[in-house]
Amino acid sequence: MNSVTMSAQGTMRRGINPIAIIGMLFFIFGFVTWMNSVLVPYLQIACELSTAMAFLVTSAFYIAYVVMAAPSTWILKVFGFKNGMAVGLLIMAIGALVFIPAALARAYPLFLIGLFIQATGLTVLQAASNPYITILGPAESAARRMSIMGICNKVAGVLAPIVLGAVVLEKADDLKAALVHMSPAAKVAELDAMAAKVILPYTVIVVVLVALSIMIYYSNLPEVKLDTEQQTGTAAVGEKTSVFQYPHLVLGVLALFFYVGVEVMVGDSIIKYGNSLGISLEKAKYFTACALGAMVVGYIIGIVTIPRYLSQQKALLISAALGVAFTIGAVLTNGYVSIAFIAMLGLANSLMWPSIWPLALADLGKFTKTASSMLIMGISGGAIFPWLYGQLVDGLQGDAGFTTGHASRYAYIIMLPLYLFILYYAAAGYKAGRNKITMA
């Protein structure tokens, strides 16, 4: 197991303060990230976008995890874990601030820039906090600790679309219907007014992020470092010279890439999917909360069962199998039943993140930091697959002539091969190339 500094160990013996602080950061991750589920339909109306264009919200957000992965590692090397988290929060605040001129100008590219900057700050925070919480305790219970962090993240995710939706989607259905009959001048005025609705919530977010950054900077959060002198697990660590010599890590990055793709697709598309079936945005805005609520249930199951009753590998295997089953159910059914299957994918997805991380990082020793950065890059799956889903919806409507509802439902088939790969990783890929297998 990776070691920590003596000061960190002392703090852990005195209490759970480090875990509490990291839990608060995971809450921030969730709140900022899952507001995107409301921004997709909101910006589609306010900026008059196609489905594929609207899903560029997720692309602009999650692509930062690839583009900014190396800079985030540099930031952590310069500032350390603790101060790096404070810097990440300030970067997020700058991104949220960009939303104010974007709303005033109703400029979609500026919204995307703001999202990219927010995600850049999140990249720094994720690069620090995920290995941090993995290291703060025994390796075999890492998934349990990450499940606790997941609850913090997803409780925020449940609240975010409801809070933001209540502000920016108020009377959105009436506006959509009225826009068809408006004069060009009246249409511009109404859309400008709708765009301005986002200014107040994001101003509040800027203030909160700056305050949290200051709090983290002055907190007693210990600096946790990997002990590069101490190797883990097997002698093979000392023999290998590159992180790419660990197939189980490379496959784990790919599994995480696919997992984040399906998780974001579920959370950020379910509101639009419900609306495409004729359900009002006033009701559909709660669907993301249902999906994330299912994830919270899954995290609670993980806390109770891992590692006492379920290994991390078995939890991932069951989760992937549920993902396959629920995807098929969503595509083959209709109406609220299909929506329920999509929401239940939250349950299937819940234990994937906390299980993939420790399985992928097993036996890496001095390569753990680099491997963590690679896993963070895997989050970019959220930039690719929701956009591909939007493209498929537009294609099925245009080329195949499906209704919006049918096209939105059939397009979910894109998730099936992603879950199948995660199933493979849980069954065999996690142990590829490892000389000594320790069942996590």
C-alpha positions in Angstrom: 0.0 0.0 0.0 1.1 3.5 -0.7 2.4 5.4 2.3 1.5 8.9 3.5 3.5 11.5 5.3 3.8 11.3 9.1 1.8 14.5 9.6 -1.0 13.1 7.6 -1.0 9.9 9.6 -1.2 11.9 12.8 -4.2 13.8 11.6 -5.9 10.6 10.5 -5.4 9.2 14.0 -6.9 12.2 15.6 -10.1 12.1 13.5 -11.8 12.0 10.1 -11.2 15.7 9.3 -9.3 15.0 6.0 -12.1 12.7 4.8 -14.8 15.2 5.7 -13.0 18.0 3.7 -12.6 15.7 0.7 -16.3 14.8 1.0 -17.2 18.5 0.8 -15.1 18.8 -2.4 -16.9 15.8 -3.9 -20.1 17.6 -3.1 -18.8 20.6 -5.1 -17.8 18.2 -8.0 -21.3 16.9 -8.1 -23.1 20.2 -7.9 -21.1 21.9 -10.7 -21.0 18.8 -12.9 -24.7 17.8 -12.8 -26.0 21.3 -13.5 -25.0 20.4 -17.1 -28.1 18.2 -17.3 -30.2 21.4 -17.1 -27.9 23.5 -19.2 -28.4 21.1 -22.2 -32.1 21.8 -22.6 -31.8 25.4 -21.3 -29.1 26.4 -23.9 -30.9 24.5 -26.6 -33.8 26.8 -26.2 -31.9 30.0 -25.3 -29.3 29.7 -28.1 -31.6 27.8 -30.6 -29.5 24.7 -31.0 -29.9 21.2 -32.5 -29.7 18.2 -30.3 -26.1 17.5 -31.2 -25.1 21.1 -30.8 -26.7 21.2 -27.3 -24.6 18.2 -26.2 -21.5 20.1 -26.9 -22.1 21.3 -23.4 -20.8 17.9 -22.2 -18.0 17.9 -24.8 -16.6 21.3 -23.8 -16.8 20.3 -20.1 -15.3 16.8 -20.2 -12.6 17.4 -22.9 -10.8 19.5 -20.3 -9.9 16.3 -18.5 -7.7 15.3 -21.5 -6.4 18.7 -22.5 -5.6 19.8 -18.9 -4.5 16.5 -17.4 -0.8 17.3 -17.8 -1.1 20.9 -16.6 -3.1 19.7 -13.6 -0.3 17.3 -12.7 2.2 20.2 -12.9 0.0 22.3 -10.6 -0.1 19.6 -8.0 3.7 19.2 -8.2 4.2 22.9 -7.7 1.5 23.6 -5.1 1.0 20.2 -3.5 -2.3 18.4 -2.9 -3.8 20.9 -0.5 -3.0 24.2 -2.1 -3.6 22.6 -5.5 -7.2 22.0 -4.4 -7.5 25.7 -3.5 -6.1 26.7 -7.0 -8.6 24.3 -8.6 -11.5 26.0 -6.9 -10.4 29.4 -8.0 -10.1 28.2 -11.6 -13.7 26.9 -11.3 -14.8 30.3 -10.0 -13.3 32.0 -13.1 -15.2 29.6 -15.4 -18.5 30.3 -13.6 -17.8 34.0 -13.9 -17.6 33.7 -17.7 -21.2 32.7 -17.7 -22.3 36.3 -16.9 -21.0 37.9 -20.1 -22.1 34.7 -22.0 -25.6 35.2 -20.7 -25.7 38.9 -21.4 -24.5 38.3 -25.0 -26.4 35.0 -25.4 -23.2 33.7 -26.9 -23.1 29.9 -27.0 -19.3 29.7 -27.7 -18.7 31.8 -24.6 -20.8 29.4 -22.5 -18.7 26.6 -23.8 -15.5 28.4 -22.8 -16.9 29.0 -19.3 -17.7 25.2 -19.0 -14.2 24.3 -20.2 -12.6 26.6 -17.6 -14.8 25.1 -14.9 -13.8 21.6 -15.9 -10.2 22.6 -15.9 -10.5 23.5 -12.2 -12.3 20.2 -11.6 -9.5 18.4 -13.3 -7.1 19.7 -10.7 -9.4 18.9 -7.9 -10.1 15.3 -9.2 -6.4 14.7 -9.8 -5.7 15.5 -6.1 -8.8 14.1 -4.4 -9.3 10.7 -6.0 -5.8 9.3 -5.2 -6.0 11.1 -1.9 -9.1 9.3 -0.7 -7.7 6.0 -2.2 -4.6 6.3 -0.1 -6.3 7.3 3.2 -6.8 3.8 4.4 -6.4 0.1 3.5 -6.4 -0.7 -0.3 -9.1 -3.4 0.1 -11.6 -0.9 1.4 -10.8 1.9 -1.0 -14.1 1.3 -2.9 -16.0 1.8 0.4 -14.4 5.1 1.0 -14.9 6.2 -2.6 -18.6 5.1 -2.2 -18.9 7.6 0.7 -17.4 10.2 -1.6 -19.8 9.2 -4.3 -22.8 9.8 -2.0 -21.5 13.3 -1.4 -21.1 13.8 -5.1 -24.5 12.4 -6.1 -26.5 14.0 -3.3 -25.2 17.3 -4.8 -26.1 16.0 -8.2 -29.7 15.3 -7.1 -30.0 18.9 -5.8 -28.2 20.7 -8.7 -30.7 20.1 -11.5 -33.7 20.8 -9.3 -32.2 24.0 -8.0 -31.0 25.3 -11.3 -34.0 23.9 -13.2 -36.4 25.8 -10.9 -34.6 29.1 -12.0 -33.7 28.7 -15.7 -36.4 26.3 -16.9 -39.4 28.1 -15.3 -42.2 28.3 -17.9 -39.8 26.9 -20.5 -42.5 24.8 -22.1 -44.8 27.8 -22.5 -41.9 29.7 -24.1 -41.1 27.0 -26.5 -44.7 26.9 -27.7 -44.9 30.7 -27.9 -41.7 31.2 -29.8 -43.2 29.6 -33.0 -45.7 32.5 -33.3 -43.5 35.4 -32.2 -42.1 38.1 -34.4 -38.2 38.1 -34.8 -37.8 41.1 -32.5 -40.1 39.6 -29.8 -38.3 36.3 -30.1 -34.9 37.8 -29.5 -36.2 39.7 -26.5 -37.7 36.6 -24.9 -34.6 34.5 -25.6 -32.4 37.2 -24.1 -34.5 37.3 -21.0 -34.3 33.5 -20.7 -30.5 33.6 -21.1 -30.2 36.2 -18.3 -31.8 33.8 -15.9 -28.5 32.0 -15.4 -26.7 35.1 -14.1 -27.9 35.0 -10.5 -27.2 31.3 -9.8 -23.7 31.5 -11.3 -22.9 34.6 -9.4 -23.7 32.7 -6.2 -21.5 29.8 -7.4 -18.6 32.2 -8.0 -18.9 33.5 -4.4 -19.1 30.0 -2.9 -16.1 28.7 -4.9 -13.9 31.6 -3.9 -14.9 31.2 -0.2 -14.2 27.5 -0.3 -10.8 28.1 -1.9 -9.9 30.4 0.9 -11.2 27.9 3.5 -9.2 25.0 2.0 -6.0 27.1 1.9 -6.3 27.9 5.6 -7.5 24.4 6.7 -5.5 21.8 8.5 -5.9 19.4 5.6 -2.6 17.4 5.7 -0.3 17.0 2.7 -0.5 13.4 1.5 2.3 12.2 -0.7 3.2 8.9 -2.2 6.4 7.5 -0.9 8.4 7.0 -4.0 11.0 5.1 -2.0 8.5 2.4 -1.0 7.3 0.0 -3.7 4.1 -1.8 -3.5 3.0 -5.4 -4.0 5.4 -7.1 -6.3 9.0 -7.0 -7.4 7.8 -6.4 -10.9 7.3 -2.7 -10.0 11.0 -2.3 -9.7 11.6 -4.1 -13.0 9.3 -2.0 -15.1 10.2 1.4 -16.5 6.9 2.7 -18.0 3.3 2.9 -16.8 2.3 1.5 -20.1 3.8 -1.8 -19.2 0.8 -2.5 -17.0 -2.1 -3.7 -19.2 -4.5 -3.8 -16.3 -4.1 0.0 -16.0 -4.4 0.7 -19.7 -7.6 -1.4 -19.8 -8.8 0.3 -16.6 -8.4 3.8 -18.2 -10.4 2.6 -21.2 -13.1 1.1 -18.8 -13.3 4.4 -16.9 -13.5 6.3 -20.3 -16.5 4.2 -21.2 -18.1 4.3 -17.8 -18.0 8.1 -17.6 -19.4 8.2 -21.1 -22.5 6.2 -20.1 -22.9 8.0 -16.7 -22.9 11.4 -18.3 -25.1 10.2 -21.1 -27.7 9.0 -18.6 -27.6 12.1 -16.4 -27.4 14.7 -19.1 -29.9 13.2 -21.6 -32.7 11.9 -19.4 -34.4 15.3 -19.1 -34.4 15.8 -22.9 -35.4 12.2 -23.4 -38.5 12.7 -21.2 -39.3 15.9 -23.0 -39.1 14.2 -26.3 -41.8 11.8 -25.2 -44.1 14.7 -24.5 -43.4 15.1 -20.8 -43.1 18.7 -19.8 -39.8 20.2 -18.8 -41.4 21.1 -15.5 -41.7 17.4 -14.7 -38.7 16.1 -16.7 -36.3 18.3 -14.8 -36.6 15.8 -11.9 -35.5 12.8 -13.9 -31.8 13.5 -13.5 -32.4 13.5 -9.7 -34.0 10.1 -10.0 -31.0 8.7 -11.8 -28.6 10.2 -9.3 -30.8 9.0 -6.4 -30.5 5.5 -7.8 -26.7 6.0 -7.7 -26.9 7.1 -4.0 -28.7 3.8 -3.3 -25.9 1.9 -5.0 -23.2 3.7 -3.1 -25.0 2.9 0.2 -25.1 -0.8 -0.9 -21.3 -0.5 -1.6 -20.6 0.9 1.8 -22.4 -1.9 3.5 -21.1 -4.8 1.3 -17.6 -3.9 0.3 -15.2 -5.5 1.3 -17.1 -7.7 3.8 -19.5 -9.4 1.4 -18.4 -8.2 -2.0 -14.9 -7.7 -3.5 -14.4 -4.6 -5.6 -14.0 -6.8 -8.6 -17.3 -8.6 -8.0 -19.1 -5.3 -7.4 -17.9 -4.1 -10.8 -18.9 -7.4 -12.5 -22.5 -7.1 -11.1 -22.7 -3.4 -12.0 -21.7 -4.0 -15.6 -24.2 -6.8 -16.0 -27.0 -4.6 -14.7 -25.8 -1.9 -17.1 -26.3 -4.3 -20.0 -29.7 -5.5 -18.8 -31.1 -2.0 -18.1 -29.9 -0.6 -21.5 -31.7 -3.4 -23.3 -34.7 -2.7 -21.2 -34.7 1.0 -22.0 -34.4 0.4 -25.7 -37.1 -2.3 -25.9 -39.7 -0.4 -23.8 -41.4 2.9 -24.1 -42.8 5.9 -22.0 -42.2 6.0 -18.3 -41.0 2.4 -18.2 -38.2 3.2 -20.6 -37.4 6.3 -18.5 -37.3 4.2 -15.4 -34.8 1.8 -17.0 -32.6 4.8 -17.9 -32.9 6.1 -14.3 -32.0 2.7 -12.9 -28.8 2.8 -14.9 -27.7 5.1 -12.0 -27.8 2.1 -9.8 -25.8 0.1 -12.3 -23.2 2.9 -12.6 -22.8 3.6 -8.9 -20.1 1.2 -8.0 -18.1 1.4 -11.2 -16.0 4.5 -10.4 -15.1 3.3 -6.9 -14.3 -0.2 -8.2 -12.3 0.7 -11.3 -9.9 3.1 -9.5 -8.4 0.6 -7.0 -8.4 -2.2 -9.6 -6.5 -0.1 -12.1 -4.1 1.3 -9.5 -3.2 -2.1 -8.0 0.5 -2.9 -7.7 1.7 0.3 -9.5 4.0 1.6 -6.7 6.0 4.7 -7.9 3.8 4.9 -11.0 0.7 5.6 -9.0 0.7 9.3 -9.6 1.1 9.0 -13.3 -1.5 6.3 -13.4 -3.9 8.5 -11.5 -3.5 11.3 -14.1 -4.2 8.8 -16.9 -7.4 7.7 -15.1 -8.4 11.4 -14.8 -8.0 11.6 -18.6 -10.5 8.8 -18.9 -13.1 11.2 -17.6 -13.1 12.6 -21.1 -15.5 9.9 -22.1 -18.1 12.3 -21.0 -17.0 14.6 -23.9 -17.4 12.0 -26.6 -20.4 9.7 -26.0 -23.2 12.1 -25.1 -22.3 14.1 -28.2 -22.3 10.9 -30.3 -25.7 10.1 -28.7 -27.0 13.5 -29.8 -25.6 13.0 -33.3 -27.3 9.6 -33.5 -30.6 11.1 -32.4 -30.4 13.8 -35.1 -29.4 11.1 -37.7 -32.3 8.8 -36.8 -34.7 11.7 -37.1 -33.3 13.0 -40.3 -32.3 9.9 -42.3 -34.6 7.2 -40.8 -37.5 9.5 -40.2 -38.1 8.5 -36.6 -40.0 10.8 -34.3 -37.9 12.6 -31.7 -39.1 10.3 -28.9 -38.3 7.1 -30.9 -34.9 8.5 -32.1 -34.0 9.4 -28.5 -34.8 5.9 -27.3 -33.2 3.9 -30.0 -30.0 6.0 -29.8 -29.4 4.6 -26.3 -28.2 1.4 -27.9 -24.8 3.2 -28.1 -24.4 2.3 -24.4 -24.5 -1.4 -24.9 -20.9 -2.0 -26.2 -19.6 0.3 -23.5 -21.1 -1.7 -20.7 -20.0 -5.0 -22.4 -16.3 -3.8 -22.3 -16.7 -2.8 -18.6 -18.1 -6.3 -18.1 -15.0 -7.8 -19.7 -12.7 -5.7 -17.6 -14.5 -6.8 -14.4 -14.2 -10.5 -15.5 -10.7 -10.6 -16.9 -9.2 -7.3 -17.9 -8.4 -6.1 -14.4 -5.8 -8.9 -14.0 -4.1 -8.6 -17.4 -0.4 -8.6 -17.2 -0.2 -8.8 -13.4 2.4 -11.2 -12.1 0.7 -11.6 -8.8 -3.0 -11.2 -8.5 -4.4 -9.9 -5.3 -8.2 -10.0 -5.4 -9.3 -6.5 -4.5 
